[in-house]
Amino acid sequence: MSHLYSLLMLFLISTACSSDSSIGPTINNGNEQPTESDPVFYSTDQFVMGADLSYVNQILDHGGTYSVDGNVENPFKIFADQGTNVVRLRLWHNPEWVKTDVYEDPNKPLYSGFEDVKNSIEEAKAQGMSVNLDFHYSDIWADPSHQDIPAAWMDITDLEVLRDSVYNYTFETLQKLDAEGLMPEFVQVGNETNCGMMYTNAPDNFPPLNGCEGNWENLGAVINSGIQAVRAVSAESDTDAKIILHIAQPENAEWWFENITTNGEVTDFDIIGLSYYSQFSDTPLSGLSSYIQSLRTTFEKDVMIVETAYPWTLENADNYTNIFGQNSLESSYSASKDGQRQYLIDLAQAVIDGGGSGVMVWEPAWITSNMKDLWGTGSSWENNAFFDFEGELHRGIDFMTTDYEF
C-alpha cells in the first residue's frame, strides 16, 4: 500500500460490487471504556493477528525508539508479547530509488529490498512469529493505482519470458530464505492487484496484464507463475506456505476473483486477502461479515483482512501531513486510544462472524523519526500507530488479545 497518494486514490477504483448487508458486529461507542478481560493469545490456526512492520528497520536506523512502561524494547518483541502471531513484510524487486531519490547516499540499505526483508524475517521468527511475505513485483509501491514494472524487466516483450522471470525471481527469493530457515508461512503473489500487475508504466510492446481492460488470461498466466514457484519451494521445505491473492476493498473482490479464477484460470491459492479501510470502502463495518461469508462460500477459500487501520488521534507528531484525518472517522468510534481499540475489536469480530481467518494491521509501528520517504520526513501514519508520539505502547494493540466469540 502506498502511504500517501496511492492510498488516497483507492476510492477511485470502481468495479462490480455486491449488495451491502446489515449483518455484522454489534457496534460499540469508541468513547466508552472497553471491558477488561484476561488476554488471549491466538495461534495462526485459530486466527491470524497480524501487523505489517515493513518500516521498522528504517525507523530504528533513523532515531525511532519503541518502549513499554518507559523501557525501550525491540519492537518485534513488543508485538510478539502483545499477541501478534504474523508479521507482514513488503518486498520490492530492486528499490535503488531509496538510495538515490530519498537519501542520496549509496551506503544506505535498500529498505524493503531482499536483505532488509530477510533481517526482518529473522527478527520476527526469533520472537516466535510467522511471516507473510508480500511480493509487490515492482521496484516501488504496488497498489490499485500503481503497478509499475521492475526496471530489470522493462524490455521484456514476450509473455513466456515474463512468466519465467516472475517464476525464477519468486523461486530464488524463497529458496534463499528457506536455506536459512526463514521460509515464510504466508506468501502474497502481488499487492492490491485490483486491475493487475506491472501495467501502469508498461511500454506498448509489453505483454498486457491489465484485467480491468480484459487481459485476464495474460494476468492469470503471470500470477500462476508466481504461485507455481511458491509451491515448488514449499514442496522441498519444512514450511508449506499458504498463498494469498490480495485485492483492495471487499466490494471489488467478487468481480475480481470471478474473473481471475475463470478467465485467468487461477485456482491454486489458499486465501482471499482484502484491504479494508472503511473511509475508502463502499462496505460498512456492519456489512463486512456478509461479504466475507459470501466470498468463502462462492470461491471456497479462506478470507483474511491483510490491511486495515484506525486513528487514535487526529493530531500530528511532526510536519509530515497525516493521511487519516477527520474524514477517516466512523461515527461510532472516536479518534482515541479506546476508539481505535474498539474499532479493531469490532472489525476482528466481524471477520470471525463471517468465517474469516485473520486481520493484519498496516504499519502500526510507523512512528515519527528522522526516516524519509518520497513525500516527507517522519510519519504520515503516526496517528494510526499502536504507540504514542513518544514511542510508548498504548492500549490500541489490546485488540489482538481480546477474548472473541468463535
QUIUR-V40203 format. One record per residue. N is the residue number from 0. PHI is phi in degrees with one decimal (* if undefined). PSI is psi in whole degrees, 0 to 359 (NA if undefined). OMEGA is omega in whole degrees, -180 to 180 (NA if undefined). Layout:
n->[N,N]
phi->[PHI,PHI]
psi->[PSI,PSI]
omega->[OMEGA,OMEGA]
This chain:
n->[0,1,2,3,4,5,6,7,8,9,10,11,12,13,14,15,16,17,18,19,20,21,22,23,24,25,26,27,28,29,30,31,32,33,34,35,36,37,38,39,40,41,42,43,44,45,46,47,48,49,50,51,52,53,54,55,56,57,58,59,60,61,62,63,64,65,66,67,68,69,70,71,72,73,74,75,76,77,78,79,80,81,82,83,84,85,86,87,88,89,90,91,92,93,94,95,96,97,98,99,100,101,102,103,104,105,106,107,108,109,110,111,112,113,114,115,116,117,118,119,120,121,122,123,124,125,126,127,128,129,130,131,132,133,134,135,136,137,138,139,140,141,142,143,144,145,146,147,148,149,150,151,152,153,154,155,156,157,158,159,160,161,162,163,164,165,166,167,168,169,170,171,172,173,174,175,176,177,178,179,180,181,182,183,184,185,186,187,188,189,190,191,192,193,194,195,196,197,198,199,200,201,202,203,204,205,206,207,208,209,210,211,212,213,214,215,216,217,218,219,220,221,222,223,224,225,226,227,228,229,230,231,232,233,234,235,236,237,238,239,240,241,242,243,244,245,246,247,248,249,250,251,252,253,254,255,256,257,258,259,260,261,262,263,264,265,266,267,268,269,270,271,272,273,274,275,276,277,278,279,280,281,282,283,284,285,286,287,288,289,290,291,292,293,294,295,296,297,298,299,300,301,302,303,304,305,306,307,308,309,310,311,312,313,314,315,316,317,318,319,320,321,322,323,324,325,326,327,328,329,330,331,332,333,334,335,336,337,338,339,340,341,342,343,344,345,346,347,348,349,350,351,352,353,354,355,356,357,358,359,360,361,362,363,364,365,366,367,368,369,370,371,372,373,374,375,376,377,378,379,380,381,382,383,384,385,386,387,388,389,390,391,392,393,394,395,396,397,398,399,400,401,402,403,404,405]
phi->[*,-79.1,-85.8,-137.2,-62.4,-67.1,-63.0,-69.0,-86.4,-57.3,-69.4,-81.3,-80.3,-126.2,-139.0,-59.3,-122.7,-87.8,-77.4,-70.3,-139.1,-86.7,-70.3,166.9,-77.9,-75.1,-90.5,-104.0,-73.2,-65.7,-82.5,-80.8,-67.2,-70.2,-72.9,-84.6,-152.9,-63.3,-65.3,-115.5,-106.4,-97.9,-83.3,-66.0,-70.8,-78.4,-169.6,-78.2,-111.3,-115.6,-141.7,-81.3,-116.3,-61.9,-87.9,-59.0,-59.5,-66.2,-65.5,-62.0,-70.3,-124.3,92.2,-76.0,-134.4,-123.3,-139.0,-128.7,53.8,84.4,-104.5,-67.6,-136.6,-62.8,-61.2,-65.5,-65.3,-57.0,-65.5,-62.6,-64.7,-99.9,102.9,-69.4,-115.2,-138.2,-106.1,-96.5,-138.0,-83.7,-128.1,-98.1,-66.0,-153.1,-80.5,-60.4,-61.6,-60.3,-76.6,-86.2,-92.1,-104.3,-101.1,51.2,-139.7,-66.6,-92.2,-71.3,-65.0,-85.6,-60.1,68.8,-87.5,-60.1,-64.9,-62.9,-67.4,-59.2,-61.1,-68.5,-62.2,-58.6,-64.4,-62.6,-68.8,-63.0,-94.7,83.9,-99.7,-82.2,-132.4,-111.6,-91.5,-105.6,-72.3,-85.8,51.1,-159.3,-84.8,-147.2,-52.8,-114.4,-160.0,-57.2,-105.7,-140.4,-136.0,-83.3,-70.5,-56.8,-56.2,-65.6,-108.8,-62.5,-90.3,-72.5,-121.3,-112.3,-60.8,-66.7,-66.5,-64.8,-60.0,-62.7,-64.4,-64.1,-61.4,-63.8,-63.0,-63.9,-61.7,-65.8,-61.7,-70.1,-64.1,-63.6,-65.7,-63.1,-62.5,-105.1,72.9,-120.6,-60.7,-70.7,-80.8,-131.7,-134.3,-92.3,-93.9,102.3,-128.6,48.2,-87.3,-56.2,-111.7,141.3,-132.3,54.2,-130.3,-74.4,-119.4,-74.5,-71.0,-60.0,-96.5,-82.2,-56.5,-68.1,-125.2,-94.9,-64.8,-65.4,-103.6,93.7,-90.5,-69.2,-63.7,-64.2,-60.5,-61.3,-62.5,-72.7,-61.6,-62.6,-64.0,-62.7,-61.8,-61.2,-66.7,-62.1,-63.7,-65.8,-70.4,-59.7,-63.9,-104.2,-107.6,-76.7,-111.0,-95.5,-68.2,-87.4,-98.5,-113.5,-108.6,-124.3,-126.6,-84.7,77.5,-57.5,-66.6,-92.3,-74.2,-61.8,-59.8,-66.9,-70.2,-62.7,-72.6,-72.1,-82.6,-98.6,-65.7,-89.5,56.5,-104.3,-129.8,-90.1,-138.8,-111.0,-136.5,-85.8,-101.2,-124.8,-84.3,-134.9,-116.4,-60.5,-69.0,-103.8,-109.8,-83.3,-97.5,-71.6,-56.7,-66.6,-106.2,-66.1,-57.5,-68.8,-61.2,-63.1,-60.9,-63.7,-64.4,-61.9,-69.2,-68.1,-107.2,54.0,-128.9,-66.8,-128.4,-142.6,-84.4,-102.4,-147.7,-165.4,-171.8,-154.8,-79.5,-99.6,-159.6,-106.1,-82.5,-116.5,-95.8,-151.7,-92.0,-85.6,-59.3,-75.4,-72.4,-95.7,-121.9,-56.8,-73.5,-88.3,-83.5,-95.1,-59.6,-89.9,-133.1,-79.4,-82.2,-146.3,-63.0,-70.6,-65.0,-61.3,-58.9,-68.3,-59.4,-70.1,-62.1,-66.4,-64.6,-61.8,-65.3,-63.9,-63.6,-61.0,-61.5,-85.9,85.6,-72.3,-113.4,169.4,-137.3,-120.5,-93.1,-84.6,44.9,-75.3,-112.1,-80.8,-86.7,-72.0,-166.1,-89.9,-63.7,-117.0,-135.9,-68.2,-117.8,179.3,-115.6,110.4,-151.3,-99.3,-135.2,-61.6,-80.0,-107.7,-75.3,-94.4,-131.2,-79.8,-70.7,-100.7,81.6,-89.1,-60.1,-124.1,-73.3,-56.2,-69.9,-62.4,-59.7,-68.2,-112.5,-71.5,-84.0,-89.6,-94.6,-105.2]
psi->[130,132,5,266,320,321,319,342,352,323,348,345,115,129,183,137,153,170,145,159,152,357,133,195,162,127,125,152,122,349,345,149,126,155,133,147,165,139,142,129,121,145,163,334,330,306,132,123,99,159,130,115,33,330,352,313,319,321,315,324,345,37,357,143,153,136,156,122,37,358,123,132,163,122,328,321,319,311,319,317,336,14,1,129,352,132,125,137,129,148,120,152,302,81,61,336,336,320,317,315,338,304,341,43,110,349,356,147,157,86,135,12,182,310,320,315,321,318,320,322,318,315,316,312,328,334,9,14,150,174,139,108,121,96,117,341,46,162,354,186,131,129,183,332,356,114,73,142,136,142,326,340,6,330,3,131,354,131,321,324,320,318,316,320,315,316,308,318,313,314,310,322,310,324,318,319,316,324,337,15,28,24,127,149,337,144,125,123,84,157,118,57,51,322,351,203,149,53,341,339,28,132,165,331,10,142,125,126,23,103,331,342,12,6,52,325,314,314,315,322,320,317,319,328,316,316,315,324,318,315,322,317,319,325,334,3,161,348,121,95,136,136,130,134,135,125,144,124,130,323,346,350,315,315,314,311,330,317,318,331,334,290,325,348,39,111,342,69,169,327,133,114,134,138,136,101,108,329,338,1,150,354,114,158,326,343,1,319,316,326,312,316,318,317,318,316,316,316,355,45,155,156,137,141,115,354,133,170,163,142,145,352,161,7,168,144,349,191,5,114,133,145,317,117,210,323,356,352,143,145,331,359,123,161,78,168,319,325,316,313,313,322,314,327,312,325,313,319,325,319,315,315,330,0,13,167,3,170,131,129,136,124,53,1,13,77,170,147,194,12,142,152,195,344,348,178,132,237,137,14,2,336,358,358,170,17,147,186,351,6,15,131,139,178,354,326,347,344,334,333,21,148,99,159,117,NA]
omega->[174,-167,177,-173,-177,177,-180,179,-175,-176,178,-179,-179,175,-180,-175,172,180,176,179,177,179,179,-174,170,-176,178,178,-177,178,-178,175,180,179,180,173,177,-179,178,180,-174,169,179,177,178,-179,179,171,-170,177,174,-177,-175,-176,-168,-179,-179,178,179,179,-175,167,179,176,-179,-177,174,-178,176,-179,180,-178,173,-177,178,176,179,-177,178,-179,-177,172,177,178,176,173,178,-177,177,178,174,-174,179,-173,179,-178,178,179,-171,-173,-177,-174,-177,-176,-177,-179,180,174,172,-179,-173,166,-170,-175,178,-179,177,178,179,177,178,-180,-178,-178,177,178,175,-179,172,-174,168,180,-172,176,176,-175,-180,175,-172,-179,171,-177,-175,-177,179,176,-173,179,172,-178,-178,-177,-172,-176,179,179,-176,-177,-179,177,178,178,179,-179,179,180,-175,179,180,-179,-176,178,-178,180,178,178,-178,180,179,179,-174,179,178,179,177,177,173,175,-178,-178,179,-174,-175,176,178,179,169,-179,-172,175,-174,171,-175,-176,178,179,-178,-177,-177,-180,179,176,172,-176,-175,-179,178,180,179,180,-179,177,179,177,177,180,-179,178,178,-180,-178,179,179,-178,-180,-175,171,-179,178,-174,174,-174,180,167,-162,180,178,173,-174,-175,178,-167,-175,178,-176,-177,174,-180,-176,-180,-180,-178,-180,178,176,-178,-174,174,-171,-169,167,-180,-178,161,176,173,-167,-179,-180,-173,172,-177,176,178,180,-180,-174,-178,-177,175,-178,178,180,179,179,-178,-175,-172,178,177,170,180,-176,169,-177,172,172,178,172,-176,174,177,173,179,178,175,-177,-178,178,-175,-179,178,-178,177,-176,-177,178,-174,170,-172,-177,-175,179,172,-178,179,177,178,177,-179,-177,177,-178,174,-179,176,180,179,177,178,179,-179,178,-179,180,-170,177,178,173,-180,-176,173,179,175,-180,178,178,179,174,177,178,165,-175,-171,-178,177,-178,-178,171,-171,-173,179,173,-175,174,179,179,-173,174,180,180,179,176,-168,177,-178,-177,180,-177,-178,175,179,-175,176,-180,NA]
